[in-house]
Amino acid sequence: MCAWGRLVDAFVWLIAVPLLLAALAQGVAARSPSAARVADTLALLPVPATALVLFVVVAAVLPKLGPASEAALRVLPVYIAFAIAAPLLGWWLARRFGLGAAAGRAVAFSSGTRNSLVVLPLALAVPGAVPVLPAIIVAQTLVELLGELVYVRWIARWGSASGGEESAGHSSRNHDQGR
């Protein structure tokens, strides 16, 4: 199989098909109370599942990372700078667009987080990418996860010093305007 074929194959089976299945499952859950209960129960699994996937990926890729560790270390300052700057920029933009504190925190948190593990299967399908590309993606994922631990404490405080949470009326008024 050619390089593009491996890349397309990885994209289809590891990203597109699971995404379509997730959309289908959400559609079924919206129409069926029992499916909604199953979905609510399964909604508890992403964090432990992500941790398990990261553990398996790191365990599988770690033996191959030796030659690529220097490349991974060179990009760490960029990832750390992004982890600091992105939530600050997200918060600033949210405030400039008049979003309330809760929405601003959501924008700040989500701007600082990406799921680099999503692109790892694609990286592994690129000929000659191993070990450098997976090492860089795993390093970025580790910085992101450590950043998320900090964000949970750090971003949670944003907006609360300036009068606390917006009132329920203000929050629902903004929500209604968005419809």
N, CA, C and O of each residue as an XYZ file, in Angstrom:
716
protein
N       0.857     -1.177      0.000
C       0.000      0.000      0.000
C       0.902      1.239      0.000
O       1.893      1.286      0.729
N       0.563      2.231     -0.808
C       1.369      3.451     -0.882
C       1.189      4.301      0.371
O       0.310      4.043      1.193
N       2.038      5.319      0.501
C       2.005      6.184      1.692
C       0.643      6.839      1.865
O       0.102      6.853      2.971
N       0.077      7.384      0.784
C      -1.225      8.036      0.894
C      -2.307      7.037      1.270
O      -3.234      7.368      2.009
N      -2.190      5.814      0.761
C      -3.168      4.780      1.089
C      -3.162      4.451      2.568
O      -4.219      4.295      3.178
N      -1.960      4.343      3.155
C      -1.866      4.085      4.603
C      -2.457      5.236      5.403
O      -3.149      5.026      6.398
N      -2.176      6.452      4.956
C      -2.693      7.628      5.654
C      -4.210      7.689      5.575
O      -4.877      7.929      6.581
N      -4.755      7.474      4.389
C      -6.215      7.491      4.218
C      -6.850      6.357      5.013
O      -7.877      6.556      5.663
N      -6.251      5.174      4.966
C      -6.768      4.029      5.711
C      -6.800      4.329      7.211
O      -7.797      4.055      7.880
N      -5.714      4.888      7.733
C      -5.667      5.243      9.160
C      -6.728      6.294      9.488
O      -7.407      6.191     10.509
N      -6.872      7.294      8.635
C      -7.872      8.334      8.885
C      -9.284      7.753      8.901
O     -10.066      8.033      9.810
N      -9.601      6.951      7.901
C     -10.952      6.398      7.794
C     -11.289      5.529      8.998
O     -12.325      5.729      9.633
N     -10.425      4.560      9.321
C     -10.758      3.585     10.351
C     -10.498      4.055     11.777
O     -11.136      3.569     12.710
N      -9.579      4.984     11.960
C      -9.248      5.400     13.320
C      -9.829      6.750     13.711
O      -9.835      7.099     14.892
N     -10.321      7.518     12.733
C     -10.894      8.819     13.048
C     -12.318      8.942     12.497
O     -13.252      9.189     13.259
N     -12.492      8.773     11.196
C     -13.800      9.010     10.580
C     -14.861      8.017     11.059
O     -15.947      8.434     11.461
N     -14.574      6.727     11.027
C     -15.567      5.725     11.438
C     -15.951      5.900     12.914
O     -17.144      5.916     13.218
N     -14.990      6.031     13.847
C     -15.411      6.265     15.241
C     -16.223      7.560     15.413
O     -17.156      7.606     16.215
N     -15.869      8.600     14.662
C     -16.625      9.850     14.753
C     -18.054      9.656     14.269
O     -18.994     10.142     14.898
N     -18.224      8.955     13.162
C     -19.576      8.674     12.654
C     -20.364      7.798     13.624
O     -21.555      8.028     13.838
N     -19.714      6.800     14.209
C     -20.385      5.953     15.196
C     -20.796      6.757     16.432
O     -21.863      6.524     17.000
N     -19.961      7.691     16.842
C     -20.310      8.548     17.981
C     -21.516      9.422     17.645
O     -22.411      9.586     18.473
N     -21.544      9.980     16.445
C     -22.693     10.797     16.030
C     -23.959      9.954     15.973
O     -25.022     10.404     16.402
N     -23.858      8.747     15.453
C     -25.000      7.838     15.399
C     -25.493      7.511     16.807
O     -26.696      7.529     17.068
N     -24.562      7.213     17.710
C     -24.939      6.900     19.092
C     -25.626      8.082     19.761
O     -26.591      7.889     20.501
N     -25.152      9.298     19.518
C     -25.801     10.477     20.100
C     -27.194     10.677     19.521
O     -28.120     11.060     20.236
N     -27.341     10.419     18.233
C     -28.664     10.527     17.604
C     -29.645      9.539     18.196
O     -30.794      9.893     18.458
N     -29.214      8.304     18.413
C     -30.073      7.283     19.027
C     -30.398      7.681     20.463
O     -31.540      7.536     20.899
N     -29.416      8.177     21.198
C     -29.629      8.572     22.594
C     -30.622      9.724     22.699
O     -31.353      9.822     23.685
N     -30.657     10.596     21.694
C     -31.594     11.723     21.721
C     -33.039     11.252     21.547
O     -33.970     11.948     21.952
N     -33.229     10.080     20.949
C     -34.579      9.580     20.669
C     -35.054      8.505     21.642
O     -36.249      8.217     21.705
N     -34.145      7.916     22.393
C     -34.496      6.790     23.256
C     -34.022      7.034     24.678
O     -32.828      7.222     24.912
N     -34.963      7.032     25.642
C     -34.569      7.232     27.041
C     -33.582      6.164     27.541
O     -32.659      6.482     28.290
N     -33.769      4.921     27.136
C     -32.845      3.882     27.609
C     -31.458      4.070     26.990
O     -30.446      3.869     27.661
N     -31.410      4.453     25.717
C     -30.121      4.737     25.091
C     -29.479      5.964     25.726
O     -28.256      6.029     25.848
N     -30.288      6.932     26.130
C     -29.758      8.128     26.798
C     -29.129      7.749     28.137
O     -28.086      8.290     28.504
N     -29.760      6.818     28.876
C     -29.185      6.367     30.150
C     -27.843      5.667     29.920
O     -26.890      5.868     30.672
N     -27.783      4.848     28.876
C     -26.523      4.171     28.550
C     -25.463      5.213     28.194
O     -24.319      5.118     28.640
N     -25.847      6.209     27.389
C     -24.900      7.261     26.990
C     -24.422      8.047     28.206
O     -23.240      8.374     28.309
N     -25.341      8.351     29.131
C     -24.955      9.076     30.348
C     -23.955      8.262     31.171
O     -23.001      8.816     31.717
N     -24.168      6.972     31.256
C     -23.246      6.104     31.989
C     -21.894      6.055     31.283
O     -20.846      6.142     31.923
N     -21.928      5.914     29.961
C     -20.681      5.855     29.204
C     -19.949      7.194     29.190
O     -18.744      7.236     28.940
N     -20.662      8.283     29.456
C     -20.030      9.603     29.478
C     -18.992      9.711     30.591
O     -18.155     10.613     30.577
N     -19.047      8.803     31.541
C     -18.072      8.802     32.633
C     -16.736      8.193     32.209
O     -15.742      8.323     32.924
N     -16.706      7.532     31.053
C     -15.520      6.789     30.655
C     -14.421      7.552     29.923
O     -13.295      7.055     29.899
N     -14.656      8.721     29.325
C     -13.583      9.342     28.539
C     -12.290      9.607     29.300
O     -11.211      9.402     28.746
N     -12.362     10.048     30.528
C     -11.132     10.355     31.257
C     -10.327      9.088     31.527
O      -9.140      9.052     31.201
N     -10.928      8.037     32.116
C     -10.114      6.834     32.309
C      -9.715      6.185     30.980
O      -8.632      5.610     30.871
N     -10.582      6.277     29.977
C     -10.235      5.694     28.670
C      -9.059      6.440     28.044
O      -8.167      5.821     27.463
N      -9.057      7.761     28.160
C      -7.944      8.549     27.619
C      -6.654      8.210     28.354
O      -5.598      8.074     27.737
N      -6.744      8.074     29.676
C      -5.561      7.710     30.454
C      -5.047      6.332     30.028
O      -3.840      6.131     29.893
N      -5.960      5.393     29.819
C      -5.560      4.061     29.381
C      -4.916      4.104     28.000
O      -3.878      3.481     27.773
N      -5.535      4.843     27.077
C      -4.982      4.971     25.730
C      -3.597      5.606     25.784
O      -2.674      5.142     25.115
N      -3.450      6.660     26.573
C      -2.147      7.309     26.684
C      -1.107      6.336     27.240
O       0.020      6.277     26.747
N      -1.487      5.580     28.260
C      -0.564      4.601     28.834
C      -0.142      3.574     27.784
O       1.043      3.270     27.648
N      -1.116      3.041     27.044
C      -0.807      2.033     26.022
C       0.062      2.629     24.920
O       1.024      2.004     24.474
N      -0.284      3.845     24.480
C       0.486      4.498     23.415
C       1.915      4.760     23.872
O       2.868      4.463     23.152
N       2.061      5.319     25.072
C       3.403      5.607     25.577
C       4.187      4.307     25.738
O       5.364      4.248     25.383
N       3.547      3.266     26.268
C       4.234      1.982     26.441
C       4.648      1.394     25.091
O       5.713      0.786     24.982
N       3.817      1.570     24.071
C       4.124      1.017     22.748
C       5.185      1.843     22.020
O       6.025      1.291     21.309
N       5.146      3.148     22.197
C       6.037      4.034     21.456
C       7.356      4.263     22.195
O       8.374      4.539     21.559
N       7.356      4.153     23.516
C       8.533      4.467     24.324
C       9.809      3.757     23.866
O      10.854      4.401     23.781
N       9.764      2.466     23.572
C      11.014      1.818     23.136
C      11.593      2.414     21.846
O      12.795      2.316     21.599
N      10.750      3.022     21.043
C      11.206      3.586     19.772
C      11.618      5.052     19.892
O      12.120      5.638     18.933
N      11.404      5.648     21.077
C      11.621      7.086     21.237
C      13.068      7.475     21.493
O      13.425      8.642     21.334
N      13.889      6.548     21.876
C      15.281      6.866     22.193
C      15.926      7.814     21.199
O      16.399      8.877     21.601
N      15.965      7.473     19.914
C      16.594      8.359     18.938
C      15.843      9.683     18.747
O      16.410     10.651     18.240
N      14.591      9.725     19.146
C      13.792     10.930     18.909
C      13.652     11.804     20.152
O      13.014     12.855     20.095
N      14.230     11.390     21.255
C      14.037     12.155     22.493
C      14.579     13.573     22.376
O      14.009     14.501     22.950
N      15.663     13.751     21.647
C      16.219     15.100     21.473
C      15.237     16.002     20.732
O      15.061     17.162     21.103
N      14.599     15.479     19.693
C      13.613     16.261     18.938
C      12.416     16.605     19.824
O      11.904     17.724     19.773
N      11.972     15.647     20.633
C      10.840     15.895     21.528
C      11.189     16.956     22.568
O      10.359     17.805     22.893
N      12.403     16.911     23.086
C      12.817     17.910     24.084
C      12.931     19.305     23.464
O      12.665     20.304     24.133
N      13.323     19.378     22.197
C      13.443     20.685     21.532
C      12.096     21.376     21.375
O      12.032     22.606     21.390
N      11.022     20.615     21.226
C       9.714     21.252     21.027
C       8.976     21.524     22.340
O       7.964     22.225     22.335
N       9.454     20.991     23.452
C       8.782     21.203     24.737
C       8.571     22.683     25.079
O       7.482     23.033     25.533
N       9.560     23.573     24.886
C       9.307     24.982     25.209
C       8.138     25.578     24.403
O       7.396     26.417     24.915
N       7.984     25.152     23.171
C       6.864     25.639     22.350
C       5.547     25.165     22.943
O       4.599     25.943     23.054
N       5.483     23.898     23.322
C       4.254     23.355     23.902
C       3.930     24.012     25.239
O       2.766     24.292     25.528
N       4.937     24.255     26.042
C       4.719     24.902     27.339
C       4.256     26.342     27.141
O       3.337     26.795     27.822
N       4.879     27.058     26.222
C       4.453     28.434     25.930
C       3.008     28.452     25.445
O       2.226     29.311     25.852
N       2.651     27.507     24.577
C       1.270     27.423     24.101
C       0.330     27.138     25.265
O      -0.738     27.742     25.358
N       0.714     26.225     26.155
C      -0.131     25.858     27.290
C      -0.381     27.051     28.216
O      -1.405     27.107     28.897
N       0.539     27.985     28.239
C       0.366     29.189     29.065
C      -0.400     30.268     28.299
O      -1.325     30.875     28.838
N      -0.019     30.505     27.054
C      -0.587     31.617     26.287
C      -2.008     31.346     25.796
O      -2.836     32.257     25.809
N      -2.312     30.131     25.367
C      -3.616     29.853     24.756
C      -4.792     30.126     25.694
O      -5.748     30.775     25.269
N      -4.772     29.664     26.948
C      -5.906     29.973     27.820
C      -6.025     31.470     28.121
O      -7.129     31.999     28.250
N      -4.887     32.137     28.230
C      -4.939     33.590     28.468
C      -5.572     34.301     27.273
O      -6.404     35.191     27.445
N      -5.179     33.908     26.072
C      -5.768     34.486     24.867
C      -7.247     34.126     24.764
O      -8.065     34.972     24.403
N      -7.598     32.881     25.078
C      -8.997     32.460     25.062
C      -9.840     33.269     26.033
O     -10.946     33.687     25.692
N      -9.333     33.494     27.239
C     -10.043     34.285     28.238
C     -10.205     35.721     27.751
O     -11.287     36.301     27.846
N      -9.122     36.285     27.230
C      -9.162     37.661     26.738
C     -10.202     37.804     25.620
O     -11.002     38.739     25.625
N     -10.185     36.875     24.669
C     -11.151     36.928     23.566
C     -12.588     36.762     24.072
O     -13.496     37.460     23.621
N     -12.780     35.846     24.997
C     -14.127     35.636     25.552
C     -14.637     36.905     26.213
O     -15.804     37.262     26.056
N     -13.785     37.577     26.937
C     -14.196     38.822     27.600
C     -14.470     39.911     26.566
O     -15.423     40.675     26.719
N     -13.647     39.997     25.510
C     -13.843     41.005     24.450
C     -15.164     40.788     23.718
O     -15.784     41.747     23.258
N     -15.597     39.533     23.607
C     -16.860     39.231     22.939
C     -18.032     39.235     23.911
O     -19.143     38.855     23.541
N     -17.796     39.658     25.146
C     -18.866     39.828     26.118
C     -19.412     38.541     26.711
O     -20.535     38.523     27.214
N     -18.653     37.484     26.661
C     -19.114     36.237     27.262
C     -19.020     36.333     28.782
O     -18.155     37.024     29.321
N     -19.906     35.645     29.450
C     -19.885     35.615     30.904
C     -18.689     34.830     31.410
O     -17.947     34.228     30.634
N     -18.514     34.846     32.732
C     -17.345     34.198     33.337
C     -17.304     32.700     33.039
O     -16.248     32.169     32.696
N     -18.442     32.016     33.166
C     -18.454     30.560     32.936
C     -18.100     30.244     31.483
O     -17.302     29.344     31.225
N     -18.677     30.964     30.549
C     -18.368     30.737     29.133
C     -16.918     31.110     28.840
O     -16.252     30.442     28.049
N     -16.431     32.169     29.472
C     -15.040     32.574     29.286
C     -14.070     31.515     29.769
O     -13.047     31.251     29.136
N     -14.408     30.908     30.908
C     -13.557     29.820     31.409
C     -13.585     28.637     30.450
O     -12.556     27.998     30.230
N     -14.738     28.339     29.880
C     -14.840     27.231     28.915
C     -13.989     27.519     27.679
O     -13.296     26.632     27.180
N     -14.040     28.753     27.189
C     -13.223     29.122     26.022
C     -11.746     29.039     26.381
O     -10.945     28.519     25.604
N     -11.383     29.547     27.551
C      -9.971     29.513     27.977
C      -9.481     28.073     28.091
O      -8.399     27.741     27.606
N     -10.274     27.223     28.730
C      -9.858     25.830     28.913
C      -9.743     25.118     27.576
O      -8.750     24.441     27.310
N     -10.759     25.271     26.738
C     -10.738     24.534     25.469
C      -9.686     25.078     24.505
O      -9.194     24.336     23.654
N      -9.334     26.350     24.622
C      -8.290     26.873     23.734
C      -6.927     26.319     24.102
O      -6.037     26.245     23.255
N      -6.756     25.931     25.346
C      -5.474     25.389     25.777
C      -5.366     23.882     25.617
O      -4.300     23.308     25.840
N      -6.452     23.243     25.236
C      -6.426     21.786     25.125
C      -6.743     21.358     23.703
O      -7.633     21.889     23.039
N      -5.982     20.386     23.275
C      -6.227     19.743     21.997
C      -6.111     18.259     22.279
O      -5.601     17.867     23.328
N      -6.554     17.465     21.400
C      -6.365     16.045     21.613
C      -5.395     15.540     20.570
O      -5.794     15.048     19.515
N      -4.138     15.665     20.871
C      -3.107     15.274     19.907
C      -3.095     13.777     19.674
O      -2.574     13.307     18.661
N      -3.664     13.023     20.604
C      -3.709     11.581     20.385
C      -4.549     11.233     19.160
O      -4.389     10.161     18.577
N      -5.443     12.137     18.773
C      -6.266     11.890     17.587
C      -5.396     11.789     16.337
O      -5.680     10.988     15.447
N      -4.352     12.586     16.269
C      -3.508     12.573     15.070
C      -2.402     11.529     15.130
O      -1.719     11.300     14.132
N      -2.215     10.893     16.280
C      -1.157      9.897     16.388
C      -1.303      8.751     15.386
O      -0.311      8.357     14.773
N      -2.506      8.205     15.199
C      -2.623      7.144     14.182
C      -2.220      7.621     12.791
O      -1.632      6.867     12.015
N      -2.534      8.863     12.483
C      -2.126      9.408     11.190
C      -0.607      9.531     11.130
O       0.006      9.225     10.107
N      -0.006      9.977     12.221
C       1.452     10.124     12.260
C       2.144      8.780     12.104
O       3.179      8.675     11.446
N       1.566      7.761     12.712
C       2.167      6.435     12.613
C       2.045      5.856     11.203
O       2.808      4.968     10.821
N       1.084      6.364     10.440
C       0.892      5.880      9.068
C       1.814      6.579      8.071
O       1.952      6.124      6.935
N       2.447      7.679      8.485
C       3.344      8.410      7.584
C       4.666      7.655      7.487
O       5.303      7.399      8.508
N       5.085      7.295      6.281
C       6.343      6.571      6.133
C       7.527      7.397      6.643
O       7.655      8.578      6.319
N       8.372      6.775      7.428
C       9.565      7.438      7.947
C       9.303      8.345      9.131
O      10.223      9.007      9.611
N       8.061      8.393      9.619
C       7.727      9.288     10.731
C       8.187      8.740     12.071
O       8.451      9.502     13.001
N       8.282      7.430     12.171
C       8.702      6.815     13.425
C      10.226      6.888     13.473
O      10.874      6.510     12.498
N      10.805      7.346     14.535
C      10.271      7.616     15.852
C       9.980      9.090     16.140
O       9.385      9.399     17.173
N      10.382     10.007     15.259
C      10.327     11.433     15.598
C       8.898     11.942     15.773
O       8.589     12.535     16.807
N       8.036     11.732     14.811
C       6.684     12.281     14.889
C       5.902     11.743     16.088
O       5.305     12.538     16.813
N       5.879     10.439     16.327
C       5.187      9.965     17.533
C       5.788     10.526     18.820
O       5.049     10.814     19.762
N       7.095     10.683     18.880
C       7.733     11.233     20.082
C       7.263     12.660     20.331
O       6.989     13.046     21.467
N       7.176     13.428     19.270
C       6.726     14.814     19.403
C       5.265     14.863     19.831
O       4.894     15.682     20.673
N       4.437     14.000     19.262
C       3.008     13.983     19.619
C       2.816     13.523     21.057
O       2.000     14.090     21.784
N       3.550     12.512     21.472
C       3.437     12.044     22.861
C       3.908     13.130     23.826
O       3.289     13.335     24.870
N       4.987     13.825     23.492
C       5.460     14.927     24.346
C       4.397     16.015     24.454
O       4.146     16.537     25.540
N       3.775     16.355     23.330
C       2.729     17.377     23.344
C       1.546     16.922     24.190
O       0.971     17.720     24.931
N       1.183     15.656     24.088
C       0.066     15.121     24.865
C       0.362     15.192     26.357
O      -0.509     15.553     27.147
N       1.582     14.850     26.743
C       1.942     14.906     28.160
C       1.909     16.338     28.685
O       1.428     16.578     29.792
N       2.414     17.289     27.905
C       2.346     18.700     28.310
C       0.887     19.133     28.420
O       0.512     19.832     29.361
N       0.068     18.719     27.462
C      -1.353     19.077     27.485
C      -2.044     18.521     28.721
O      -2.802     19.234     29.379
N      -1.793     17.266     29.041
C      -2.436     16.673     30.210
C      -1.984     17.333     31.507
O      -2.795     17.576     32.401
N      -0.692     17.623     31.607
C      -0.215     18.337     32.801
C      -0.819     19.735     32.855
O      -1.183     20.220     33.927
N      -0.926     20.381     31.696
C      -1.564     21.692     31.635
C      -3.007     21.640     32.090
O      -3.466     22.535     32.799
N      -3.729     20.604     31.692
C      -5.126     20.475     32.100
C      -5.249     20.363     33.611
O      -6.186     20.900     34.201
N      -4.311     19.669     34.236
C      -4.336     19.580     35.695
C      -4.187     20.963     36.321
O      -4.849     21.273     37.312
N      -3.330     21.786     35.751
C      -3.147     23.151     36.246
C      -4.393     23.986     35.922
O      -4.861     24.753     36.763
N      -4.923     23.838     34.716
C      -6.093     24.620     34.307
C      -7.278     24.409     35.241
O      -8.000     25.354     35.556
N      -7.477     23.174     35.683
C      -8.629     22.880     36.534
C      -8.621     23.775     37.772
O      -9.675     24.235     38.211
N      -7.456     24.020     38.329
C      -7.343     24.907     39.504
C      -7.253     26.380     39.112
O      -7.900     27.240     39.709
N      -6.446     26.645     38.109
C      -6.108     28.019     37.729
C      -7.284     28.711     37.042
O      -7.696     29.790     37.468
N      -7.817     28.123     36.012
C      -8.894     28.758     35.240
C     -10.190     28.817     36.042
O     -11.002     29.720     35.841
N     -10.389     27.867     36.942
C     -11.615     27.856     37.751
C     -11.777     29.143     38.557
O     -12.898     29.507     38.914
N     -10.688     29.828     38.844
C     -10.746     31.060     39.641
C     -11.039     32.296     38.797
O     -11.399     33.343     39.336
N     -10.891     32.185     37.501
C     -11.037     33.356     36.638
C     -12.483     33.836     36.635
O     -13.418     33.049     36.481
N     -12.643     35.125     36.805
C     -13.978     35.728     36.772
C     -14.681     35.735     38.100
O     -15.671     36.449     38.258
N     -14.209     34.963     39.076
C     -14.901     34.925     40.360
C     -14.524     36.103     41.246
O     -15.293     36.462     42.138
N     -13.366     36.716     41.027
C     -12.935     37.852     41.847
C     -13.687     39.125     41.478
O     -13.775     40.047     42.289
N     -14.228     39.186     40.264
C     -14.920     40.397     39.821
C     -16.422     40.277     40.007
O     -17.198     40.606     39.109
N     -16.824     39.805     41.173
C     -18.248     39.747     41.451
C     -18.830     38.351     41.352
O     -20.045     38.182     41.456
N     -18.005     37.367     41.157
C     -18.498     35.994     41.145
C     -19.149     35.615     39.833
O     -19.000     36.286     38.812
N     -19.879     34.513     39.900
C     -20.587     34.015     38.723
C     -21.658     35.002     38.310
O     -22.242     35.697     39.142
N     -21.901     35.050     37.035
C     -23.001     35.868     36.565
C     -24.300     35.250     37.058
O     -24.372     34.052     37.331
N     -25.296     36.068     37.164
C     -26.571     35.573     37.674
C     -27.188     34.611     36.674
O     -26.842     34.615     35.493
N     -28.106     33.785     37.164
C     -28.764     32.810     36.292
C     -29.536     33.530     35.198
O     -29.599     33.044     34.068
N     -30.125     34.677     35.511
C     -30.873     35.434     34.504
C     -29.968     35.922     33.389
O     -30.313     35.821     32.211
N     -28.798     36.458     33.761
C     -27.858     36.949     32.753
C     -27.365     35.804     31.887
O     -27.250     35.929     30.668
N     -27.075     34.684     32.539
C     -26.555     33.534     31.804
C     -27.580     32.999     30.821
O     -27.240     32.716     29.673
N     -28.834     32.853     31.250
C     -29.843     32.320     30.342
C     -30.185     33.322     29.254
O     -30.538     32.927     28.143
N     -30.087     34.620     29.555
C     -30.346     35.633     28.536
C     -29.312     35.503     27.416
O     -29.667     35.561     26.238
N     -28.022     35.326     27.776
C     -27.001     35.119     26.755
C     -27.254     33.858     25.969
O     -27.048     33.826     24.756
N     -27.708     32.798     26.662
C     -27.963     31.542     25.982
C     -29.102     31.697     24.968
O     -29.025     31.186     23.851
N     -30.154     32.404     25.371
C     -31.286     32.592     24.462
C     -30.896     33.415     23.251
O     -31.418     33.182     22.160
N     -29.982     34.382     23.413
C     -29.559     35.189     22.276
C     -28.782     34.375     21.269
O     -28.760     34.701     20.082
N     -28.132     33.300     21.742
C     -27.342     32.474     20.854
C     -28.162     31.529     20.015
O     -27.616     30.890     19.116
N     -29.468     31.410     20.274
C     -30.312     30.462     19.519
C     -30.745     31.017     18.202
O     -31.455     30.346     17.453
